[in-house]
């Protein structure tokens, strides 16, 4: 068996953690469920439909089912992990305990890549919705990206309780928009519209799978977009009133809602406006409504405005997620420590601003939501492999560990998620090898930083490190 990397801890003074504190007790299970829905709900409004152009409706349907199974199984595992190890590090903290410091850091970096890039993709979709409304006479959306980042990072700097409550309200508006869309499109649904893409002759191609088997693999990335970032709910653990009880309730409820809402959009939107047309749309829900009710339809404008709420909700909540993941990695010394400084209102202000700046530059430089989705999904799938492996390893290594919730099916459930996560990771290279390759290089550069520098400068008093050292102490006593 390979030796674990040697780890050195630096001593820190009493003020170190005092300047790195989050506000506890700010969220109960209802706000956590709202946070879970908010992370993902933009995936119902934009992005998923691009999978129609690479997989056809049948390919995207298969991708939705497979990724829905993967996420559902993984969420059950995360419900257990988050009730057992409730820290702001979440994925990094779980993997740190199960796989050691290298596994923990790798998981945290993969999550950070996902969460830093996903808001940039969402910002491009916000720009698309605003252009569809003809607001401000914009011909280039970079000012929209800038305002989006400034306003919503500013709200997070104000305070977590205020931010989560505002996010909950914005998410409620988006949920109503999905309901209105579904009700309005049902009378105009025609199953023939789902299969209006001409088969291209690929292996296995047909009216159901116009791009054949390769199209199914390519569509997996967009199947992920229906659920991407739900795994971020445990990042709020240190700001939750009772994480052992509230975390499982919140994340499982959010997942059930997202399965239903995603299925409704997948069937009704292309079933009304056609899979071919929706495969290239920047604002598929309003366009489907205009196809059904005319270009000047009031319901389309209403959903277009409300769709902005859905995009804003996801943008807003994933900003929360990246700041907590970066905060935890920095507080423990895996990344430069200044990144975990908090304000008098206990918000991680540096961890909010730095990834926000990077995300804005990416959005403004590319303006390509599809490319940014591919980058975010690569980071996500790497983290999913490690998160599911962490659940399995903890069950094997520490079967008697006190758990606030136990995953139905145990390691079989997360084993299914692990296999599907590996398939999804391979699919990122099938869809866009260049984007996946560049992201892999960034990921490996971060691993090199840990190996040659930060593993010699970790902070023993960080909660995630204390959890891991507690395990080591228990082993010594046995």
Secondary structure, DSSP 8 states (H G I E B T S, - for coil): --------EE---THHHHTS---TT-B-HHHHHHHHHHHHTHHHHTTGGGGHHHHHHHHHHHHHHHHHHHHHHHHHHHHHHHHHS--TTTHHHHHHHHHHHHHHHHHHHHHHHHHHHHHHHHHHHHHHHHHHHTGGG-SSTHHHHHHHHHHHHHHHHH-HHHHHHHHHHHHHHHHHHHHHHHHHHHTT--GGGGG-S-----TT--SSSTTHHHHHHHHHHHHHHTTTTGGGGGGGGGGBS-HHHHHHHHHHHHHHHHHHHHHHHHHHHHHHH-HHHHTT-SSHHHHHHHHHH-TT-HHHHHHHHHHHHHHHHHHHHHHHHHHHHHHHHHHTTSS-GGGG---TTS--HHHHHHHHHHHHHHHHHH--HHHHHHHHHHHHHHHHHHHHHHHHHHHHH-TTS--SS--TTTHHHHHHHHHHHHHHHHHHHHH-HHHHHHHHHHHHHHHHHHHHTGGGSEETTSHHHHHHHHHHHHHHH-
